[in-house]
Structures are given as structure tokens and as C-alpha cells.
Amino acid sequence: MDPLTYHEQGKAGKISIVPTKPCKTAEDLSLAYTPGVAVPCLEIQKNPDDAYRYTTKGNLIGVVTNGTAILGLGDIGPLAGKPVMEGKAVLFKRFANIDAFDIEIQEKDPLKLIEIIAALEPTFGGINLEDIKGPECFAVEEALIQRMNIPVFHDDQHGTAIIVSAALLNAVELVGKKMEKVRVVFSGAGAAAIACAKLLLELGVKKENIVMCDSQGVITSERTTNKYKAEFAQKTSLRTLAEAMVDADVFIGVSQGNIVSAEMIRTMAKNPIVFAMANPTPEISYGQGKAARADVIMATGRSDFPNQVNNVLGFPFIFRAALDVRAMKITTVMKLAAARALAALAKEKVPAEVVAAYGREFSFGVEYIIPKPFDPRVLWHVAPAVAEAAMKEGVARKKIDRVKYKEELKMLASRLIQGKFS
């Protein structure tokens, strides 16, 4: 089926709203709306936390964009970006049973955008910022985290960083190297690259071992740039991506397709790790990378090759946990918990249903360093780890039992596989 037919057939779009309570009788109507609805309204007025008891707030995410950085399409505007936001809502529901509204905002001014999104707090249990261009996305997220008492998460930044970190933890282990020793080269210096670099620092990578390149080449201390790029500027004689990659242990591409050659891969250190994640065309294709070096570990953003780095492994389960413990924010500790949980899951025996879904066996190694998106175990591995981290750090407003929670998530995963949403 072609994409236009998929989106147009039947009811246009990919999401809808359905009632969760009966509304078949006059009594039902009086409970759903006036006069009965006044009772929970007054309870919430007395105790705002009761909104989590009597409304959808506790299971509702706002997927918010201004359309300035839609996928690989760029600034196509909020309306043209709506199919992507609806798609994100589908993923929230399919993988974690979270309801999501897509909110497309016609506003490029960061300060005005902040005001609009902050005003949405009564509606949602969390905000997933999406496809807002850098560097404005950094300021928008930072301001909203400070102002809002619900979790705010820019998935283009942190979702990518979490999955990259999980994959890199395993790749570095497989090649027998140490995080504090590896030299990392980035192609791209936008939201995803900056967030990835910051999380890698938390995992032990040394800032002096990170070389970041943008469209003008290596970001050096001699260049004038924004404060976010400047944080990773190096005093170096290197000027081009090709020069930076010589003897590098790790390449992380979050830029554009076909800018890395086989020769550049051949100049890297022994057992190189190459994450070429530009979509749909990687910086270097999986086949070209493997042909260039027999000892390379390759990952891309594509589903048709091994080691797909896909944000769907992160955001549904991170938000599931954040909602379930009523977290005030999503912290670095919570992100690291998600990354480590994903890395650990890749080392476990892959169950039959995952093998059946993909038509092949998987085992931990150079072609399987990260779990597959349709692995149902991700839900009950990642969410409990994130929930526990939130409780330990003191950002959770609700305490849960991790063992019981894990069993509940296993049952939820079983229902989701069967298409039973509630």
C-alpha cells in the first residue's frame, strides 16, 4: 500500500478519540456531562491532584511541534508536519498504551512558543516536544522544564541520545575498549548531536576526546558559533570531517546522507564503531561500511539493516514510567537508567515471538547490539528502571512497587500485542 492511501483510507489520518465510559442512557449523559460532571470539577478545585483520578491527565501526552525541523524534511511548517505528530501518537499508544494529542503550533518565536506550551499544563501529564529546530529547541525545552511541573522531553535530543548510548555501551564492550579512552567524532552539531555528546559524557567519555563537526567542518575554539556548539569546541588543527576521523574509535552521524566514504572508515582505529543515522539515507550505507572494514560495528537508523537506532525504543517507555510515578521531570539519571536497561536487554535470550516477528534469530554480537522495536520486553525492562530512578532521585510524586509494576507491564504488553487498547 502506498503512503497516501494508508493515510487517506477510511477515516482520514491515523488517530481518533473514543469515550471510555458508557453514554447510552439519559443517566449516562447526566454523569458524563451536566449536572454530574460538576462533582469531579469541584473535587479537583479542592485538590488538583484529583485530576489524575477523575480525568485523562495521568495518561495523556501532548506531542508538540512548530514544524521547523520535520524529520529530514526541514522547515515545512506545522500543518505539513501533522502526519508525523499523529504518527508519534500512534507509537505512544501501540507501544505503551499512552494517549496522545498532536499539537501543531504556528509560531517560530521561541519566547512566544514557550508561553503557548506552558499554558497547556492543565491538560497533559507530559509534553513530548518534537521537530523544533536547533538551537531554539534547547532554550524552549530548558524554559519549559523550569516552568512546568510535568515532564517535558524533546525526543529529537534525548530519545536519540538514550538509544545511541545504549548501543554504544554494548559496542564498546564488544570491541574491548573503555568509554574513558574512546575518541568520538560527530557529524552534525544540532539537537541530537549535542544531546548525544552530553549523555556520553555521563557514561565516561572525555570531553577532550569528542570532536564535533557541522556543515563548516570541525568546531574549533577559534570559530564563532552558538553556545551549545561552543561547549564542544576543541583547540585543534583538525578542520574537516575526514581529518577528524583518522584514528577515531567511534563515528556518530546525525547529519546528512552520503558524506562519509569507505576510505574515511578505513582511516579509523582498530575495531571502529560507526553509527550512521541520517534518514532515510545514512552518512555511509551499511553495506559500504561493512565492505570498507571487516572489523567495523555498524548501526543506522534504518529498519532493513542490523542495529537500527530507533527512538521508539525510548520515548514510549520513558513516558510510561514518568506518568505512572507522576514524575515532575525527566532527569539525566532517568535517561541513563533507560539506556542501561536497553543495553542489558540486548544481552538476554531473544524470545520466540520476536524471532517470528522478524523472521530470524538474534543473539548479542556485532549485528545485535540493541533490542528490536517490536520486542515486547522493552516495556517491562525500561519503564521499571526509569520509574525506580525517578523515585530514588526524588522527582516522583507517587511511589510504586517495582516487582508488581513489572508484572503489570507484562500483562499490558500482552494486550498491546493483541491490539487490545484500553
WOFEN-V931402 format. One record per run of one state. SS is the DSSP state (h for helix, s for strand, l for the rest). FROM is the first residue (numbers start at 1). TO is the last residue. If there is no record, write none. Layout:
SS|FROM|TO, SS|FROM|TO
This chain:
l|1|2, h|3|8, l|9|25, h|26|32, l|33|36, h|37|46, l|47|47, h|48|54, l|55|55, h|56|59, s|60|65, l|66|69, s|70|70, l|71|73, s|74|74, l|75|81, h|82|96, l|97|98, s|99|104, l|105|109, h|110|118, l|119|125, s|126|129, l|130|135, h|136|147, l|148|150, s|151|154, h|155|174, l|175|183, s|184|187, l|188|190, h|191|202, l|203|206, h|207|209, s|210|214, l|215|216, s|217|218, l|219|219, s|220|220, l|221|226, h|227|230, l|231|233, s|234|234, l|235|240, h|241|245, l|246|249, s|250|253, l|254|261, h|262|266, l|267|272, s|273|276, l|277|285, h|286|292, l|293|296, s|297|300, l|301|307, s|308|308, l|309|310, h|311|313, l|314|314, h|315|324, l|325|326, s|327|327, l|328|331, h|332|345, l|346|351, h|352|358, l|359|364, s|365|365, l|366|367, s|368|368, l|369|376, h|377|393, l|394|395, s|396|396, l|397|401, h|402|417, l|418|422
